[in-house]
Amino acid sequence: MVLLALASVSSVTHAQRRARASAPPAPPPGVEVRLVPFTGANPPGDPRYLYVMELRSTSWTLPEVVADRRLLRFDVSDPTARHPRPLRCAHPDAPRFHAAPARAQTLGGEGLPSVYREWIDLRMYCNGRALGLLEHGAHVVATYGYAHGARGAWVARRAASGPEAQSVSELSAGEFDVAPLLPPTTSPPTSTEAAQVTLARADSATQAGLGFSVSVRSTSGTRRVYLRNDQVRFRVRGPLGTHECGLDRVPIVPIVDFFRSVSPRAAATVRVDAAQACPDAFPVAGIYEVSPIVELPHAFPAHPEQSLTGSFVGAPAVVRIRVGERGYVEHIPDEEGR
């Protein structure tokens, strides 16, 4: 009896396999997703990482789509490796099972465009080792949709009844190469030669939990520096544009014991609360490039020649806001950025 039961199960399984093999393939979806380089004159970040996501109909009439850039994910690999192992990049706030109904729209519907566009920054999706791959040059394969969608989840569907109805939960978004980051070809400005200013990368859910760590080193020898958090300003470039911010400067008489020694190996570091210094600079999710600007007006009284004074600008650091305080804000490119 056991053998008969096993034989019966085996024959059913074999029949199911034959049925699947003989079944006609599913028709291709009538909607496509593609990524094109951002070409605008005023990019909101490093152009190497900026792309425009396009959702468009290829054969369906008035298809419904989920217009949500967070549904993109990327497999990033080293094109020079003999056996490359891709690393997965995903948006930190990606819908896990289904998107909000508000993100659904009909392409070409009344008052709506036939092509939906949003610009993206790959650094919003790739962090850690994957971001390192992008910086050194990488091959990227893009997918749009749900890795593990709930039952009935869709990113594009044909609004028709009967056998013509069709929906998909995942779409290919193409593949492309990201060029390696080249070293700078120009020397730093004269005003920054005496000191090196560094801002650490930061990653926060909202600006409420964001803090900046700014370090100052001398580029030669040991120097004395008087560093306070109100001597640091920030030049911020992000999704909402560019502006500068910082704490209000408080007039002081420097205390000799608060001078610190810095050298090429030893740094003086100060922590700045971003919510206080830049209360309106990081309200939306996205990638921000933040350049620190340090003003050092105070000389060491006993040995002024040992002091590090002047204005110094550091290289921009990447600050990622994963969710933001305003919820989903569309990144619609202008005509030049398409």
C-alpha atoms as one frame of an Amber mdcrd trajectory, in Angstrom:
protein
   0.000   0.000   0.000   2.856   2.387   0.832   4.482   1.678  -2.515   1.188
   2.296  -4.337   0.727   5.592  -2.481   4.274   6.710  -3.352   3.756   5.729
  -6.984   0.501   7.688  -7.064   2.167  10.810  -5.596   5.033  10.421  -8.063
   2.692  10.190 -11.046   0.716  13.264  -9.894   3.911  15.284  -9.438   5.140
  14.193 -12.872   1.827  15.172 -14.425   1.967  18.597 -12.772   5.458  19.157
 -14.110   4.358  18.183 -17.614   1.385  20.522 -17.362   3.599  23.426 -16.287
   6.091  22.656 -19.057   3.380  22.521 -21.716   1.529  25.614 -20.463   2.019
  28.677 -22.648   4.344  31.294 -21.145   2.742  34.259 -19.445   2.467  37.249
 -21.756   5.074  39.950 -21.132   3.889  42.821 -18.974   2.674  45.866 -20.864
   4.609  48.246 -18.598   8.346  48.829 -18.437  10.702  50.404 -15.909  14.016
  51.866 -16.916  16.728  53.991 -15.366  18.482  56.754 -17.285  21.313  59.009
 -16.059  20.289  62.307 -14.506  21.346  65.076 -16.904  20.080  68.233 -15.216
  22.221  71.348 -14.918  21.738  71.554 -11.124  21.955  67.990  -9.785  20.886
  67.473  -6.155  24.008  65.379  -5.497  26.956  63.627  -7.122  25.850  62.961
 -10.746  27.640  59.593 -10.740  24.914  58.192  -8.514  21.886  60.050  -9.875
  19.378  58.371 -12.196  15.845  59.006 -13.335  13.356  56.160 -12.933  10.785
  55.995 -15.718   7.541  54.009 -15.612   5.777  53.813 -18.961   3.239  51.705
 -20.837   4.495  49.572 -23.721   1.275  47.857 -24.795  -1.335  48.227 -22.087
  -3.875  51.013 -22.384  -4.164  53.223 -19.285  -2.336  50.775 -16.983  -2.323
  51.218 -13.223   1.134  51.395 -11.648   2.563  51.813  -8.177   4.758  54.907
  -8.503   7.157  54.464  -5.606  10.925  54.815  -6.013  11.454  52.867  -2.783
  10.458  49.681  -4.641  13.719  49.723  -6.591  16.441  47.335  -5.496  19.862
  46.660  -6.959  22.351  43.822  -7.220  25.828  45.379  -7.273  28.912  43.410
  -8.319  32.562  43.967  -9.136  32.959  43.678 -12.935  36.679  42.887 -12.576
  36.147  39.907 -10.246  36.532  36.420 -11.728  33.465  35.110  -9.917  31.580
  38.233  -8.811  29.143  37.870  -5.938  26.519  40.594  -6.083  25.547  42.562
  -3.016  21.909  43.524  -2.591  20.921  47.179  -2.168  17.429  48.177  -1.055
  15.750  51.343   0.150  15.791  51.530   3.981  12.105  52.486   3.978  10.939
  50.132   1.217   7.368  48.781   1.542   7.763  45.145   2.539   4.539  43.624
   1.283   2.485  46.296  -0.470   2.688  50.033  -1.058   0.306  52.676   0.177
  -2.774  53.119  -2.044  -1.800  56.752  -2.519   1.175  55.658  -4.643  -1.077
  54.012  -7.260  -1.959  55.945 -10.386  -3.092  55.416 -13.965  -0.532  56.252
 -16.628  -2.102  58.594 -19.131  -5.240  59.019 -17.096  -7.084  62.319 -16.916
  -4.657  65.001 -15.811  -1.826  62.457 -15.382   1.321  61.981 -17.499   1.791
  58.931 -19.704   5.277  58.468 -18.220   5.981  58.698 -14.497   9.450  59.963
 -13.546  11.357  60.324 -10.290  15.051  60.883  -9.762  16.969  58.647  -7.371
  20.376  58.564  -5.699  21.965  55.106  -5.599  23.583  55.959  -2.262  20.118
  55.972  -0.711  19.899  52.248  -1.455  23.530  51.106  -1.155  25.448  51.377
   2.098  28.563  49.810   3.597  30.338  47.312   1.318  27.896  47.869  -1.527
  28.569  51.611  -1.496  32.287  50.829  -1.524  31.754  48.770  -4.672  29.965
  51.677  -6.332  32.821  54.028  -5.444  35.361  51.683  -7.065  33.202  50.984
 -10.116  30.453  48.384 -10.310  27.955  46.570 -12.495  24.369  47.138 -11.372
  21.263  45.058 -12.097  18.028  46.833 -11.153  14.627  45.369 -10.217  11.376
  47.122  -9.398   8.784  45.536  -7.133   8.451  43.324  -4.092  11.006  40.714
  -3.103   8.349  39.066  -0.905   5.036  40.651  -1.735   1.779  39.862   0.006
  -0.857  37.909  -1.832  -2.390  40.087  -4.496   0.395  42.695  -4.320   1.155
  44.344  -7.655   3.281  47.125  -9.123   1.551  47.214 -12.518  -1.739  45.849
 -13.710  -4.029  45.904 -16.690  -7.379  47.269 -15.653  -9.439  44.814 -17.657
 -11.874  42.048 -16.850 -11.839  38.438 -17.917  -8.813  36.728 -19.468  -7.177
  40.037 -20.444  -6.685  41.064 -16.811  -3.048  40.849 -15.818  -0.873  42.083
 -12.995   2.790  41.794 -12.021   4.502  42.214  -8.656   8.020  42.651 -10.044
   9.589  44.204 -13.147  13.118  44.257 -14.527  14.597  47.765 -14.508  17.649
  47.025 -16.646  21.366  47.012 -15.870  24.208  49.497 -16.186  27.761  50.262
 -15.054  28.864  52.891 -12.549  32.281  54.370 -13.317  34.916  54.390 -10.557
  35.417  57.517  -8.497  38.511  59.309  -9.799  40.931  61.050  -7.414  40.844
  64.851  -7.473  43.149  66.388 -10.089  43.518  69.767  -8.378  45.308  70.643
  -5.141  43.224  71.900  -2.215  42.791  75.679  -1.836  45.526  77.553   0.000
  43.162  78.372   2.873  42.868  74.675   3.760  46.547  73.714   3.601  47.271
  74.352   7.293  44.444  72.109   8.511  42.367  69.150   7.486  38.693  69.259
   8.428  36.696  66.032   8.358  33.000  65.360   8.819  32.035  61.762   9.584
  29.322  60.111   7.505  25.978  59.913   9.235  22.890  57.734   8.899  19.668
  58.536  10.742  15.944  57.810  10.465  15.068  61.505  10.870  16.887  64.740
  11.552  15.766  64.534  15.193  18.403  61.881  15.879  21.125  63.340  13.660
  24.462  64.510  15.017  27.628  65.742  13.294  31.132  64.761  14.350  33.692
  67.264  13.024  37.451  66.723  13.411  40.321  69.142  12.872  43.961  68.129
  12.328  47.030  70.125  11.408  48.729  69.102   8.185  52.242  69.567   9.602
  53.619  69.636  13.120  51.815  70.095  16.413  49.555  73.123  16.733  47.168
  74.553  19.320  43.489  74.958  18.501  40.457  76.329  20.316  37.408  74.510
  18.944  33.744  74.971  19.880  30.546  73.736  18.269  29.415  77.283  17.412
  32.544  77.741  15.269  31.300  75.168  12.757  28.923  75.833   9.884  27.599
  73.417   7.290  26.981  73.761   3.575  24.160  71.317   2.775  23.225  70.053
  -0.696  20.221  67.730  -0.808  16.798  66.996  -2.283  15.456  70.447  -1.387
  18.407  72.473  -2.667  21.524  74.048  -1.123  21.963  76.303   1.891  24.245
  76.964   4.872  23.412  76.614   8.544  25.037  76.532  11.965  24.719  77.631
  15.556  24.740  81.311  16.449  28.235  82.420  17.440  28.614  83.278  21.144
  31.291  85.930  21.943  33.772  84.485  24.436  37.143  85.068  26.046  39.039
  81.810  25.382  40.186  79.822  28.394  43.821  78.747  28.067  43.152  75.279
  29.511  40.614  74.589  26.729  43.146  74.817  23.905  43.920  71.419  22.451
  46.937  70.063  20.611  46.455  68.743  17.091  48.830  67.135  14.620  48.566
  65.017  11.438  47.845  62.042  13.729  45.923  63.666  16.597  42.651  65.494
  15.984  40.396  67.777  17.975  36.773  66.716  17.586  33.531  68.502  18.316
  29.981  67.175  18.257  27.175  69.292  16.805  23.471  68.559  17.195  22.023
  68.856  13.679  18.522  69.609  14.970  19.876  72.719  16.723  22.410  73.829
  14.123  20.316  73.060  11.015  16.700  72.683  12.171  15.139  72.864   8.688
  17.864  71.288   6.550  16.944  67.575   6.672  13.137  67.229   6.742  12.783
  64.641   3.957  14.319  61.252   3.316  17.284  61.322   0.981  21.001  61.750
   0.503  22.601  64.998   1.624  26.162  66.101   0.886  27.353  68.180   3.834
  30.569  70.216   3.809  31.890  71.444   7.192  33.247  74.987   7.495  35.339
  75.692  10.595  36.240  79.184  11.812  39.164  79.305  14.266  39.597  82.921
  15.456  41.425  82.347  18.752  45.215  82.216  19.068  47.030  80.512  21.952
  48.063  83.431  24.225  51.438  82.117  25.370  52.657  81.016  21.918  50.579
  82.557  19.101  52.948  81.130  16.496  51.832  77.615  17.538  48.166  78.402
  16.986  45.949  77.076  14.238  43.699  79.931  13.149  41.721  80.791  10.054
  38.819  79.466   8.009  38.897  75.865   6.786  36.529  73.904   4.560  36.302
  70.131   4.630  35.308  67.693   1.913  31.580  66.881   1.720  30.350  63.877
   3.675  27.306  61.782   2.870  24.402  62.067   5.300  21.494  59.669   4.753
  18.035  60.336   6.184  16.171  57.034   5.893  12.544  58.035   6.515  12.273
  61.785   7.089   9.669  63.768   8.967   7.444  64.635   5.990   6.803  61.096
   4.787   7.019  60.305   1.081   8.039  63.341  -0.980   8.229  62.857  -4.734
  11.540  63.591  -6.479  10.158  64.903  -9.753  12.940  66.034 -12.132  12.553
  69.206 -14.131  12.692  69.168 -17.909  16.501  69.446 -17.909  16.874  66.540
 -15.487  15.072  64.000 -17.627
